Every structure is written in structure tokens, then in C-alpha cells.
């Protein structure tokens, strides 16, 4: 919360009425929760969520509207095409083995049932 306030203060004064309104609400909630036994970082996060609303998916708080999570923290892990082909081949082989096993079991069950019918 202190970082947010420091980012929006211009030469010690508030930049706009909207910022002033948010800061006032944050200060009021902060004074109400001063005696709480909860960690101050949790309190600050609760206050930010109450005043600013829940976080928007894909956005990083206090960075404005421009950057997304990938812009700030980098992209996630991506498989190369070769790794993807290897994975697909492994899955196809596993599927083939399961199918052979299933067919063998079905054949054995049918032979058992046919033998039981004959007797």
C-alpha cells in the first residue's frame, strides 16, 4: 500500500481527485485495522482489494494498463516441436500397447465363455 501511495504522490501532493479518493479510503481502512494481529502485508493486500477491486486476470497490479504478466515476468515454458513429436509418439505407442492388451483380454474372455457354453 505504501508503494502505491508513493507512486501516485507528485511532489508530496495528490495528482487527481480520483487518486485522492482512493488514498482517503485506503487510509481510513488502514486506521480501522491498525490493532489487528494479522501480518501488515496481508492487511495491505486486503485494503487494496477492497478499495481497488479484485485483480484483473492477466494484469500486474501497479504497472498500469500496458504490461501483462508475461511482459513483466516472462513467458511460460513452451515445448519445442521436436519435444511435442516425441511426446505424441510415446502416447501413440502407449495407446497401441493398451489396445493390444485389451484385445488379448477380450479374446481370452470370449474363448472362456465359448468353452463354458459348449459344456
RODO-717076 format. One record per residue (C-alpha): residue number from 1; x, y, z. Coordinates in nm, 3 decimals, decimal comma, padded with zeros to 5 digits, always signed. Layout:
 kolba    east   north      up
   NUM       X       Y       Z
...
END
This chain:
 kolba    east   north      up
     1 +00,000 +00,000 +00,000
     2 +00,287 +00,236 +00,079
     3 +00,435 +00,170 -00,265
     4 +00,106 +00,260 -00,431
     5 +00,082 +00,582 -00,237
     6 +00,442 +00,674 -00,317
     7 +00,383 +00,608 -00,688
     8 +00,082 +00,840 -00,705
     9 +00,211 +01,129 -00,500
    10 +00,359 +01,411 -00,707
    11 +00,596 +01,633 -00,508
    12 +00,412 +01,546 -00,187
    13 +00,063 +01,622 -00,318
    14 -00,208 +01,411 -00,481
    15 -00,222 +01,417 -00,861
    16 -00,601 +01,400 -00,908
    17 -00,937 +01,376 -00,731
    18 -00,967 +01,004 -00,816
    19 -00,627 +00,933 -00,659
    20 -00,722 +01,143 -00,356
    21 -01,045 +00,943 -00,313
    22 -00,858 +00,608 -00,328
    23 -00,590 +00,729 -00,085
    24 -00,854 +00,852 +00,159
    25 -01,033 +00,516 +00,151
    26 -00,704 +00,330 +00,198
    27 -00,606 +00,549 +00,492
    28 -00,946 +00,504 +00,659
    29 -00,933 +00,124 +00,624
    30 -00,573 +00,122 +00,742
    31 -00,656 +00,310 +01,062
    32 -00,951 +00,077 +01,129
    33 -00,724 -00,228 +01,107
    34 -00,422 -00,098 +01,299
    35 -00,485 -00,315 +01,606
    36 -00,521 -00,635 +01,402
    37 -00,292 -00,929 +01,476
    38 -00,271 -01,017 +01,105
    39 +00,054 -00,950 +00,919
    40 +00,071 -00,600 +00,774
    41 +00,128 -00,730 +00,419
    42 -00,199 -00,925 +00,438
    43 -00,378 -00,618 +00,568
    44 -00,232 -00,402 +00,290
    45 -00,343 -00,653 +00,027
    46 -00,694 -00,669 +00,178
    47 -00,717 -00,291 +00,177
    48 -00,603 -00,270 -00,186
    49 -00,859 -00,531 -00,292
    50 -01,141 -00,357 -00,103
    51 -01,061 -00,016 -00,247
    52 -00,937 -00,103 -00,597
    53 -01,145 -00,417 -00,656
    54 -01,024 -00,771 -00,733
    55 -00,721 -00,823 -00,954
    56 -00,781 -00,848 -01,326
    57 -00,666 -01,172 -01,488
    58 -00,354 -01,124 -01,699
    59 -00,262 -00,788 -01,547
    60 +00,001 -00,689 -01,295
    61 -00,115 -00,455 -01,021
    62 +00,051 -00,109 -01,002
    63 +00,202 -00,137 -01,354
    64 -00,089 +00,039 -01,524
    65 -00,289 -00,091 -01,819
    66 +00,001 -00,167 -02,054
    67 +00,211 -00,461 -01,937
    68 +00,075 -00,808 -01,883
    69 +00,213 -01,083 -01,659
    70 +00,424 -01,220 -01,946
    71 +00,568 -00,874 -02,016
    72 +00,682 -00,835 -01,654
    73 +00,776 -01,189 -01,552
    74 +00,844 -01,351 -01,890
    75 +00,659 -01,619 -02,080
    76 +00,594 -01,968 -01,958
    77 +00,765 -02,288 -02,063
    78 +00,695 -02,396 -02,418
    79 +00,779 -02,727 -02,574
    80 +00,974 -02,736 -02,894
    81 +00,822 -02,909 -03,195
    82 +01,065 -03,196 -03,157
    83 +00,962 -03,249 -02,794
    84 +00,597 -03,238 -02,898
    85 +00,653 -03,502 -03,168
    86 +00,841 -03,725 -02,924
    87 +00,561 -03,691 -02,668
    88 +00,295 -03,770 -02,931
    89 +00,489 -04,077 -03,049
    90 +00,520 -04,202 -02,692
    91 +00,148 -04,155 -02,633
    92 +00,060 -04,334 -02,957
    93 +00,284 -04,628 -02,863
    94 +00,128 -04,643 -02,516
    95 -00,220 -04,637 -02,673
    96 -00,122 -04,917 -02,913
    97 +00,005 -05,130 -02,622
    98 -00,319 -05,076 -02,427
    99 -00,524 -05,169 -02,733
   100 -00,327 -05,491 -02,787
   101 -00,365 -05,578 -02,418
   102 -00,740 -05,506 -02,431
   103 -00,789 -05,715 -02,745
   104 -00,596 -06,006 -02,591
   105 -00,807 -05,995 -02,275
   106 -01,129 -05,976 -02,477
   107 -01,021 -06,274 -02,688
   108 -00,941 -06,477 -02,374
   109 -01,276 -06,388 -02,217
   110 -01,466 -06,483 -02,532
   111 -01,281 -06,815 -02,557
   112 -01,361 -06,885 -02,190
   113 -01,729 -06,806 -02,244
   114 -01,744 -07,015 -02,563
   115 -01,585 -07,309 -02,378
   116 -01,836 -07,270 -02,096
   117 -02,126 -07,273 -02,345
   118 -02,003 -07,593 -02,506
   119 -02,005 -07,783 -02,179
END
